[in-house]
């Protein structure tokens, strides 16, 4: 029985220890933009002209594909916008990961000149086609709202591979068989 536990344990450790490398592709925005990755789990979309002065709304729509490291599922996303708001300005980021919508009010109207990040859980999946928007709103003639960079960081959880599941099943069967033989 100890041999089965050892095999199951080693298989589980091997699936967890591998290097993480979330991948991003197909990044697009409907304004002049640049993009790149941040470490092994983050994406940034830079939109330098995304600034609103005065009354009105200004929206940048974007999309991208994100895939988990093989053997893992994406389970959380964190938005970290970079910009400023003041006076009667506000900013927010909305994304759709599949059918699920997440909206982060990064700064409310009348808030001090700072914007906030937000985290959301995801239905665990190997990949997502993400669509979203960065919205600026001004309610006064002297409103200011700006998001120059939207950063998206993902977390993932390991998924036992079929071989790991089989090893765990064999270990469980052996334990049940041995337990049954002791009666």
N, C-alpha and C positions, 0 to 999 in steps of 0.2 A: 504494500500500500504506500509506503514512503516513496517508492520509485514514481508512482503516479502523481503524488503531490509535487515532487521535484520537477517532473516534466511540465506539469500545469503551471507551476510557479515560474519556471524559466521562460516558457512561452509568453506568459503575461508580461514579464519584465522586458523581454525582447520587443514586444509590441509597443511598450510605453517609452522605452529609452531612445528610439530613433529620433533623428533631427527633425524639428518642425520647420516647415516651409509652406506657409499659406501662399497661394499664387493668385495674381490679379491679371485680368486681360480685358480687352475691349472697352477701355475707359474712354468715355465720350462726354462732352458738355456742349451746350448750345451757345457758348461764348468762347472767346479766345482763352485757352487753358493749357496748362502743363500738368503732368502727373508723374508720380513715381512711388516707389515703395519705401516704407519706413521699417527697418529691421526685417524680421521674418514674419510679422503678423499685421503690418499696417500699410495703408494706402493714403496718399494725399492727392487732392485735386486743388490746384492753385488757379484762382480766377481773379487776377489783380485789379480788374476794372469793376468788380462787383461792389459798388458803393452807391448809396442813395442819399441825396440831399433833398430836404423838403417833404411835401405831402405826396403820397403815392405808394406804389408797390413795385418791386423789381425782383425778378425770379431768374435763377439759373437752374436749368434742368440737367441732370447728369445720369449716366448709367455705367455699369461695369459688371464684370463676372468675377466671382471669388470662389476659389476651391480650397478645400481643406487639404492638409498633408495626407497622403495615402495612409489609410488605417485610422483616420480620425474624422470627427464630425464637427462642423462649426456649431457653436451653441451660444455665443454672445457677441454683441457688437457694442463698441463705445465710440461716440462721436466727440471729437475735440475740434471745435471751430476756432479759427484765429481771426480776430477782427475787433470791432468796437461799435458801441451804440451810445447815443446820448440824446438828451432832450426828449423829443417825442418819437424816437426811433426804436425799432424792434427787429429782431432776427430770429429765424427758426430754420431747422433742418428736418426734412421729412424723407424717409426712405421706405421702400417696399422691398422686403425680402420674401419673395413668393407672394402670397396673398395677405401677409401680415404687414400692416402699416405701423411705423414708429415715428413719432414726432417729438423733437426736442426743442422746447422753447429756450433758445440759447440766451436771450435777453428780452425782457418785457418792455413795453412802452414806458418811458419815464424812469427806467432803471439807471443806475450809475453806469459809467463807461466801462463795462466789462461784459464778457459773454461766458457762458457756462458750458460744460460738457455734460453728457448724459450717457447712460448704459442701458441696454435692452437685452433680454434673453431672446434667443431664437429657437424655433423648432429645430432640433438637431438634424443637420443635412450635410452631405458631402460637398455640395456647391449651391450657390444661389446666383441668379441673374438679378442684379439690384438696379432699381430705378429710384430716382429721388429728386429733390429740389432743395435749393437754399433760397429762402425768401426773406426779403427785407421790406419793412413797412415804415412809412413816415406819417405822422399825424399832425405835425406842425411845420410852419415855414422854416424853422431852424432845426428840423430833425436831421439826425445823422445815423446811418446804419451801414455797416460794412462787414462782410465776411470775405477775407482775401484767400483763406485756405480752409478747406474742410478735410479733416483727418478722420479715418475710419480704422479702428483697431479691432481685430477679431480674436476670440478665444476658441479653443477646440477641446474636445474630449476624446479619449481613445475609444476605439471600437474593437472588441475582440475579433481577431481573424477567425475564419472557419477552422483552421488547425488548432487554435487556442481553445475554441469552443469544444472541439472534439476531444482535446486533452482533458478539459475540465469535465466533460461528460463521462469519459472513461474513468476519471478519478472518482466522480460521484457514484458511478455504477459499482466500482470496486469497493468503495466504503459501504454502500448499501448491501452488497453481497456478503462482505465480511461481517457486518452487523447482523445480517440475517442468519449467518452460520453460528453465531454465539448463543442462540436461544436454546 
